[in-house]
Each structure stands twice: as C-alpha cells, then as structure tokens.
C-alpha cells in the first residue's frame, strides 16, 4: 500500500494539524508515502515528514499554479502498489493501524 497526499500547508495551524494527523497512523504498514506539499510551510513539512518516515517518504514540492488535479497527475506515476490510501492532512485516524491489515486482506 502507498499513502498518497497532495496538500497545502500554508500556516502554523495547518502544520500542527498535519502533524497530529500523521501521528494518528504513521505506523501503518505502507511501503511508500508519496507526498506533495505546497504552501509557505512546505519545507518544514517535508523536513518533519522525513524525520518521521525516513526512506519510505517520496517527497515532492510541485506547485505549478495549475491546480491540485494537474499537480497530482504529475506525481501519480510514483505509485507502484495495488492499494492507495489517500491522506487528507486534517483527518485523524480513529482506529488501530492493525485494522488496516484486516481490511487489505479482505
């Protein structure tokens, strides 16, 4: 499974929320995290994600000003797994990450 995200972190509040979101499921058994970050806090965000995810992170800083869909199309080829979990930076996981193993087996 690949975790995919393309989000804008443009202020301290969004950065804090993204960190809480990541902590809620960072131990999920994903092979890769394909993440594109836009906005004023993009470098801080990529640095934080690299600290947390290490080599699993495939970071991107694409911001073409042509929109989310256009930028997403550019990074989608980095996904090589059968399953993708779309990560939205302000969502908090409310279950154990082990539950995802069961879901993927089904």
DSSP file (Angstrom, degrees, kcal/mol; ACC not computed):
  #  RESIDUE AA STRUCTURE BP1 BP2  ACC     N-H-->O    O-->H-N    N-H-->O    O-->H-N    TCO  KAPPA ALPHA  PHI   PSI    X-CA   Y-CA   Z-CA
    1    1 A X              0   0    0      0, 0.0    30,-2.4     0, 0.0    31,-1.1   0.000 360.0 360.0 360.0 142.7    0.0    0.0    0.0
    2    2 A X  E     -ab  32  84A   0     81,-2.3    83,-2.7    28,-0.2     2,-0.5  -0.939 360.0-140.8-112.6 137.8    1.1    3.5   -0.7
    3    3 A X  E     -ab  33  85A   0     29,-2.7    31,-2.7    -2,-0.4     2,-0.4  -0.877  24.8-165.7 -93.5 128.6    0.0    6.6    1.2
    4    4 A X  E     +ab  34  86A   0     81,-2.7    83,-3.3    -2,-0.5     2,-0.3  -0.951  14.0 164.9-120.3 134.7   -0.7    9.4   -1.1
    5    5 A X  E     +a   35   0A   0     29,-2.4    31,-2.7    -2,-0.4     2,-0.3  -0.995  18.2 178.5-146.9 143.4   -1.1   13.1   -0.2
    6    6 A X  E     +a   36   0A   0     81,-0.4     2,-0.3    -2,-0.3    31,-0.2  -0.791  34.5 151.8-140.1  94.3   -1.1   16.4   -2.1
    7    7 A X  E     -a   37   0A   0     29,-2.2    31,-2.6    -2,-0.3     2,-0.6  -0.849  44.3-123.8-132.4 163.8   -1.8   19.2    0.4
    8    8 A X  E     -a   38   0A   0     -2,-0.3     2,-0.6    29,-0.2    31,-0.2  -0.912  19.0-176.6-106.8 121.6   -1.2   22.8    1.1
    9    9 A X        +     0   0    0     29,-3.0    32,-2.7    -2,-0.6    33,-0.1  -0.908  20.9 152.5-116.4 100.4    0.4   23.7    4.4
   10   10 A X        +     0   0    0     -2,-0.6     2,-0.3    30,-0.2    -1,-0.1   0.341  55.5  29.9-118.1   6.4    0.4   27.4    4.5
   11   11 A X  S  > S-     0   0    0      1,-0.1     4,-2.0    30,-0.0     5,-0.1  -0.980  82.6 -99.7-157.1 169.2    0.3   28.4    8.2
   12   12 A X  H  > S+     0   0    0     -2,-0.3     4,-2.4     1,-0.2     5,-0.2   0.858 117.6  55.3 -60.2 -39.0    1.3   27.2   11.6
   13   13 A X  H  > S+     0   0    0      2,-0.2     4,-2.4     1,-0.2    -1,-0.2   0.934 109.0  45.8 -63.2 -47.1   -2.2   25.8   12.4
   14   14 A X  H  > S+     0   0    0      1,-0.2     4,-2.6     2,-0.2    -1,-0.2   0.882 111.4  54.1 -62.7 -37.3   -2.3   23.6    9.4
   15   15 A X  H  X S+     0   0    0     -4,-2.0     4,-2.0     2,-0.2    -2,-0.2   0.922 109.7  46.8 -62.4 -44.9    1.2   22.4   10.1
   16   16 A X  H  X S+     0   0    0     -4,-2.4     4,-2.1     2,-0.2    -2,-0.2   0.909 112.8  49.3 -63.7 -42.6    0.2   21.4   13.7
   17   17 A X  H  X S+     0   0    0     -4,-2.4     4,-2.5     1,-0.2    -2,-0.2   0.909 109.2  52.0 -64.6 -41.6   -2.9   19.6   12.4
   18   18 A X  H  X S+     0   0    0     -4,-2.6     4,-2.6     1,-0.2    -1,-0.2   0.900 108.2  52.1 -60.9 -40.7   -1.0   17.8    9.8
   19   19 A X  H  X S+     0   0    0     -4,-2.0     4,-2.4     2,-0.2    -1,-0.2   0.919 110.3  47.6 -62.5 -43.6    1.5   16.6   12.5
   20   20 A X  H  X S+     0   0    0     -4,-2.1     4,-1.2     2,-0.2    -1,-0.2   0.903 111.1  52.0 -63.4 -41.0   -1.4   15.3   14.6
   21   21 A X  H >< S+     0   0    0     -4,-2.5     3,-0.6    68,-0.4     4,-0.5   0.940 110.1  47.9 -60.3 -48.2   -2.9   13.5   11.6
   22   22 A X  H >X S+     0   0    0     -4,-2.6     3,-1.8     1,-0.2     4,-1.5   0.926 107.8  55.1 -59.8 -45.4    0.4   11.8   10.8
   23   23 A X  H 3< S+     0   0    0     -4,-2.4    -1,-0.2     1,-0.3     4,-0.2   0.784  98.8  64.7 -59.8 -26.5    0.9   10.7   14.4
   24   24 A X  T << S+     0   0    0     -4,-1.2    -1,-0.3    -3,-0.6    -2,-0.2   0.663 126.0   5.3 -74.1 -15.2   -2.5    9.0   14.3
   25   25 A X  T X4 S+     0   0    0     -3,-1.8     3,-1.8    -4,-0.5    -2,-0.2   0.292  84.8 119.4-151.6  18.1   -1.5    6.5   11.7
   26   26 A X  T 3< S+     0   0    0     -4,-1.5     4,-0.2     1,-0.3    -3,-0.1   0.725  75.3  62.6 -64.2 -20.5    2.2    6.8   10.8
   27   27 A X  T 3  S+     0   0    0     -4,-0.2    -1,-0.3     2,-0.1    -4,-0.1   0.312  73.9 127.0 -88.5  10.0    2.8    3.2   11.9
   28   28 A X  S <  S-     0   0    0     -3,-1.8     2,-2.2     1,-0.1    70,-0.1  -0.320  76.0-106.2 -62.3 150.0    0.6    1.8    9.2
   29   29 A X        +     0   0    0     68,-0.3     2,-0.4     2,-0.0    -1,-0.1  -0.444  63.4 151.0 -84.2  70.1    2.2   -0.9    7.1
   30   30 A X        -     0   0    0     -2,-2.2   -28,-0.2    -4,-0.2     3,-0.1  -0.803  42.1-151.0 -99.6 142.0    2.7    1.2    4.0
   31   31 A X  S    S+     0   0    0    -30,-2.4     2,-0.3    -2,-0.4   -29,-0.2   0.818  80.0   9.6 -75.9 -31.5    5.6    0.6    1.6
   32   32 A X  E     -a    2   0A   0    -31,-1.1   -29,-2.7     2,-0.0     2,-0.5  -0.995  55.5-147.5-152.5 149.1    5.8    4.2    0.5
   33   33 A X  E     -ac   3  57A   0     23,-2.8    25,-3.4    -2,-0.3     2,-0.8  -0.942  15.3-167.3-120.4 105.6    4.5    7.6    1.3
   34   34 A X  E     +ac   4  58A   0    -31,-2.7   -29,-2.4    -2,-0.5     2,-0.4  -0.841  20.6 172.3 -95.3 108.6    4.1    9.8   -1.9
   35   35 A X  E     -ac   5  59A   0     23,-1.7    25,-1.8    -2,-0.8     2,-0.5  -0.971  22.3-169.8-129.4 127.2    3.6   13.3   -0.6
   36   36 A X  E     -ac   6  60A   0    -31,-2.7   -29,-2.2    -2,-0.4     2,-0.5  -0.960  13.4-165.4-110.8 131.6    3.4   16.6   -2.4
   37   37 A X  E     +a    7   0A   0     23,-2.2     2,-0.3    -2,-0.5   -29,-0.2  -0.971   8.6 178.4-123.7 131.1    3.4   19.7   -0.2
   38   38 A X  E     +a    8   0A   0    -31,-2.6   -29,-3.0    -2,-0.5     3,-0.2  -0.824  37.9  53.6-119.2 161.6    2.5   23.2   -1.3
   39   39 A X  S >  S-     0   0    0     -2,-0.3     3,-1.7   -31,-0.2     4,-0.2  -0.318  96.2 -53.2 106.3 174.1    2.4   26.4    0.7
   40   40 A X  T 3  S+     0   0    0      1,-0.3     3,-0.3     2,-0.1   -30,-0.2   0.702 131.1  48.3 -62.9 -23.4    4.5   28.6    2.9
   41   41 A X  T 3> S+     0   0    0    -32,-2.7     4,-2.4    -3,-0.2    -1,-0.3   0.097  75.5 114.2-104.3  21.7    5.3   25.7    5.3
   42   42 A X  H <> S+     0   0    0     -3,-1.7     4,-2.6     1,-0.2     5,-0.2   0.892  77.0  46.7 -63.6 -40.6    6.3   23.2    2.6
   43   43 A X  H  > S+     0   0    0     -3,-0.3     4,-2.3    -4,-0.2    -1,-0.2   0.911 113.9  47.5 -69.6 -41.1   10.0   22.9    3.6
   44   44 A X  H  > S+     0   0    0      2,-0.2     4,-2.4     1,-0.2    -1,-0.2   0.893 113.2  50.4 -63.1 -39.0    9.2   22.5    7.3
   45   45 A X  H  X S+     0   0    0     -4,-2.4     4,-2.9     2,-0.2     5,-0.2   0.939 110.7  46.8 -65.6 -48.0    6.6   19.9    6.4
   46   46 A X  H  X S+     0   0    0     -4,-2.6     4,-2.5     1,-0.2    -1,-0.2   0.908 112.6  51.2 -62.2 -41.1    8.9   17.8    4.2
   47   47 A X  H  X S+     0   0    0     -4,-2.3     4,-2.1     2,-0.2    -1,-0.2   0.933 112.2  46.3 -60.5 -46.8   11.6   18.0    6.9
   48   48 A X  H  X S+     0   0    0     -4,-2.4     4,-1.9     1,-0.2    -2,-0.2   0.929 112.8  49.5 -61.0 -47.0    9.1   16.8    9.6
   49   49 A X  H  X S+     0   0    0     -4,-2.9     4,-3.0     1,-0.2     5,-0.4   0.893 109.5  51.8 -62.2 -39.7    7.8   14.0    7.3
   50   50 A X  H  X S+     0   0    0     -4,-2.5     4,-2.2     1,-0.2    -1,-0.2   0.910 108.6  51.3 -63.9 -41.2   11.3   12.8    6.5
   51   51 A X  H  < S+     0   0    0     -4,-2.1    -1,-0.2     1,-0.2    -2,-0.2   0.884 118.5  38.2 -59.6 -39.2   12.2   12.7   10.3
   52   52 A X  H  < S+     0   0    0     -4,-1.9    -2,-0.2    -5,-0.1    -1,-0.2   0.831 129.7  26.4 -82.6 -35.1    9.1   10.6   10.9
   53   53 A X  H >< S-     0   0    0     -4,-3.0     3,-1.6     1,-0.2    -3,-0.2   0.628  80.8-173.5-110.4 -17.7    9.0    8.4    7.8
   54   54 A X  G ><  -     0   0    0     -4,-2.2     3,-1.6    -5,-0.4    -1,-0.2  -0.307  69.8  -2.3  61.0-134.7   12.6    8.1    6.7
   55   55 A X  G 3  S+     0   0    0      1,-0.3    -1,-0.3     3,-0.1    -5,-0.1   0.605 122.0  73.5 -69.7 -13.1   13.3    6.3    3.4
   56   56 A X  G <  S+     0   0    0     -3,-1.6   -23,-2.8    -6,-0.1     2,-0.4   0.719  78.9  95.5 -71.3 -19.3    9.6    5.5    3.0
   57   57 A X  E <   -c   33   0A   0     -3,-1.6     2,-0.6   -25,-0.2   -23,-0.2  -0.584  52.8-171.2 -79.8 129.2    8.9    9.1    2.1
   58   58 A X  E     -c   34   0A   0    -25,-3.4   -23,-1.7    -2,-0.4     2,-0.1  -0.855  25.2-160.9-112.6  90.4    8.9   10.1   -1.6
   59   59 A X  E     -c   35   0A   0     -2,-0.6     2,-0.3   -25,-0.2   -23,-0.2  -0.420  13.9-177.5 -82.9 148.4    8.7   13.9   -1.2
   60   60 A X  E     -c   36   0A   0    -25,-1.8   -23,-2.2    -2,-0.1    -2,-0.0  -0.992  21.0-168.9-140.4 146.8    7.6   16.4   -3.8
   61   61 A X        +     0   0    0     -2,-0.3     2,-0.5   -25,-0.2   -25,-0.1  -0.326  33.4 152.9-127.6  48.3    7.3   20.2   -3.9
   62   62 A X        +     0   0    0      9,-0.1     2,-0.2   -24,-0.1    -2,-0.1  -0.699   6.3 157.2 -86.7 124.2    5.3   20.6   -7.0
   63   63 A X        +     0   0    0     -2,-0.5     5,-0.1     1,-0.1    -1,-0.0  -0.642   0.8 162.5-146.4  81.8    3.3   23.8   -7.2
   64   64 A X        -     0   0    0      3,-0.2    -1,-0.1    -2,-0.2     4,-0.0   0.604  49.0-126.3 -80.3 -12.3    2.5   24.7  -10.8
   65   65 A X  S    S+     0   0    0      2,-0.1     3,-0.1     1,-0.0    -1,-0.1   0.633  87.7 105.8  68.5  15.3   -0.3   27.1  -10.1
   66   66 A X  S    S-     0   0    0      1,-0.3     4,-0.3     2,-0.0     3,-0.1   0.336  89.6 -94.4-101.8   4.2   -2.4   25.0  -12.5
   67   67 A X     >  -     0   0    0      1,-0.1     4,-2.3     2,-0.1    -1,-0.3  -0.166  36.6 -71.3 107.1 162.1   -4.4   23.3   -9.7
   68   68 A X  H  > S+     0   0    0      1,-0.2     4,-2.7     2,-0.2     5,-0.2   0.891 125.4  52.0 -57.7 -46.0   -4.4   20.3   -7.4
   69   69 A X  H  > S+     0   0    0      2,-0.2     4,-2.3     1,-0.2    -1,-0.2   0.911 110.0  48.3 -62.6 -43.5   -5.5   17.9  -10.2
   70   70 A X  H  > S+     0   0    0     -4,-0.3     4,-1.2     2,-0.2    -1,-0.2   0.940 114.4  45.2 -62.4 -48.2   -2.7   19.0  -12.5
   71   71 A X  H  X S+     0   0    0     -4,-2.3     4,-1.2     1,-0.2     3,-0.3   0.886 111.2  54.0 -64.6 -38.3   -0.1   18.6   -9.8
   72   72 A X  H  X S+     0   0    0     -4,-2.7     4,-1.7     1,-0.2     3,-0.5   0.910 102.4  57.4 -62.4 -42.6   -1.5   15.3   -8.7
   73   73 A X  H  < S+     0   0    0     -4,-2.3     4,-0.5     1,-0.2    -1,-0.2   0.848 103.0  56.1 -56.5 -34.3   -1.2   13.9  -12.3
   74   74 A X  H  < S+     0   0    0     -4,-1.2     3,-0.3    -3,-0.3    -1,-0.2   0.873 114.2  36.4 -67.5 -37.5    2.5   14.7  -12.2
   75   75 A X  H >< S+     0   0    0     -4,-1.2     3,-2.0    -3,-0.5     4,-0.2   0.618  91.4  88.9 -95.7 -11.7    3.2   12.6   -9.1
   76   76 A X  G >< S+     0   0    0     -4,-1.7     3,-2.3     1,-0.3    -1,-0.2   0.832  76.2  68.0 -56.3 -34.7    0.8    9.7   -9.6
   77   77 A X  G 3  S+     0   0    0     -4,-0.5    -1,-0.3    -3,-0.3    -2,-0.1   0.683  86.2  71.4 -61.3 -13.4    3.4    7.6  -11.6
   78   78 A X  G <  S+     0   0    0     -3,-2.0     2,-0.6    -4,-0.1    -1,-0.3   0.649  78.1  93.0 -73.5 -14.0    5.4    7.3   -8.3
   79   79 A X    <   +     0   0    0     -3,-2.3     5,-0.1    -4,-0.2   -75,-0.0  -0.712  42.1 161.4 -85.0 122.5    2.7    5.0   -7.0
   80   80 A X        +     0   0    0     -2,-0.6     2,-0.2     3,-0.1    -1,-0.1   0.288  42.0  95.4-123.5   7.0    3.6    1.3   -7.7
   81   81 A X  S    S-     0   0    0      2,-0.1   -79,-0.1     1,-0.1    -2,-0.0  -0.552  75.1-123.7-100.1 165.4    1.4   -0.6   -5.3
   82   82 A X  S    S+     0   0    0     -2,-0.2     2,-0.4     1,-0.1    -1,-0.1   0.782  95.3  50.0 -75.0 -27.8   -2.0   -2.2   -5.8
   83   83 A X        -     0   0    0      2,-0.0   -81,-2.3   -80,-0.0     2,-0.4  -0.900  63.6-170.4-119.8 143.8   -3.6   -0.2   -2.9
   84   84 A X  E     -b    2   0A   0     -2,-0.4     2,-0.6   -83,-0.2   -81,-0.2  -0.998   9.3-159.2-132.7 132.5   -3.5    3.5   -2.2
   85   85 A X  E     -b    3   0A   0    -83,-2.7   -81,-2.7    -2,-0.4     2,-0.6  -0.964  19.1-140.8-108.9 121.0   -4.7    5.3    0.9
   86   86 A X  E     -b    4   0A   0     -2,-0.6     2,-0.6   -83,-0.2   -81,-0.2  -0.717  16.1-151.3 -83.8 118.7   -5.4    9.0    0.2
   87   87 A X        -     0   0    0    -83,-3.3     2,-0.5    -2,-0.6   -81,-0.4  -0.810   8.5-164.3 -95.9 123.3   -4.2   11.0    3.2
   88   88 A X    >   -     0   0    0     -2,-0.6     3,-2.2   -83,-0.1   -81,-0.0  -0.940  23.8-132.0-104.6 126.0   -6.0   14.3    3.9
   89   89 A X  T 3  S+     0   0    0     -2,-0.5   -68,-0.4     1,-0.3   -67,-0.2   0.567  99.8  48.7 -63.2 -12.2   -3.9   16.3    6.3
   90   90 A X  T 3  S+     0   0    0    -69,-0.1     2,-0.4   -70,-0.1    -1,-0.3   0.242  86.5 103.0-112.1  15.5   -6.6   17.2    8.7
   91   91 A X    <   -     0   0    0     -3,-2.2     2,-0.5   -73,-0.1   -67,-0.1  -0.811  57.2-151.3 -97.3 138.3   -8.1   13.8    9.2
   92   92 A X        -     0   0    0     -2,-0.4     2,-0.3   -68,-0.1   -71,-0.1  -0.927  18.3-123.8-109.6 129.2   -7.3   11.8   12.4
   93   93 A X        -     0   0    0     -2,-0.5     4,-0.1   -72,-0.4    -2,-0.0  -0.545  22.2-169.7 -69.8 130.5   -7.3    8.0   12.4
   94   94 A X        +     0   0    0     -2,-0.3     2,-0.3     2,-0.1    -1,-0.1   0.261  60.9  56.0-109.5  10.8   -9.7    6.7   15.0
   95   95 A X  S    S-     0   0    0    -71,-0.2     2,-0.1     1,-0.0     5,-0.0  -0.862  95.4 -78.8-135.2 169.8   -8.8    3.0   15.0
   96   96 A X    >   -     0   0    0     -2,-0.3     3,-1.7     1,-0.1     4,-0.4  -0.435  35.6-128.3 -67.7 141.6   -5.7    0.9   15.4
   97   97 A X  T >> S+     0   0    0      1,-0.3     3,-1.0     2,-0.2     4,-0.5   0.731 106.4  71.7 -65.1 -18.7   -3.5    0.8   12.4
   98   98 A X  H >> S+     0   0    0      1,-0.2     4,-1.1     2,-0.2     3,-0.7   0.757  83.2  70.7 -66.3 -22.7   -3.6   -3.0   12.7
   99   99 A X  H <> S+     0   0    0     -3,-1.7     4,-2.0     1,-0.2    -1,-0.2   0.828  88.7  62.6 -61.4 -32.1   -7.2   -2.8   11.5
  100  100 A X  H <> S+     0   0    0     -3,-1.0     4,-2.7    -4,-0.4    -1,-0.2   0.815  94.7  60.3 -65.7 -29.9   -5.9   -1.9    8.0
  101  101 A X  H <X S+     0   0    0     -3,-0.7     4,-1.9    -4,-0.5    -1,-0.2   0.937 106.9  46.5 -61.0 -46.0   -4.2   -5.2    7.7
  102  102 A X  H  X S+     0   0    0     -4,-1.1     4,-1.7     1,-0.2    -2,-0.2   0.919 111.7  51.0 -61.3 -44.6   -7.5   -6.9    8.1
  103  103 A X  H  < S+     0   0    0     -4,-2.0    -2,-0.2     1,-0.2    -1,-0.2   0.919 110.4  48.4 -61.1 -45.1   -9.1   -4.6    5.6
  104  104 A X  H  < S+     0   0    0     -4,-2.7    -1,-0.2     1,-0.2    -2,-0.2   0.840 107.4  55.7 -67.3 -32.7   -6.4   -5.2    3.0
  105  105 A X  H  <        0   0    0     -4,-1.9    -1,-0.2     1,-0.3    -2,-0.2   0.875 360.0 360.0 -65.5 -36.4   -6.7   -9.0    3.4
  106  106 A X     <        0   0    0     -4,-1.7    -1,-0.3    -5,-0.1    -2,-0.2   0.507 360.0 360.0 -63.9 360.0  -10.4   -8.8    2.6
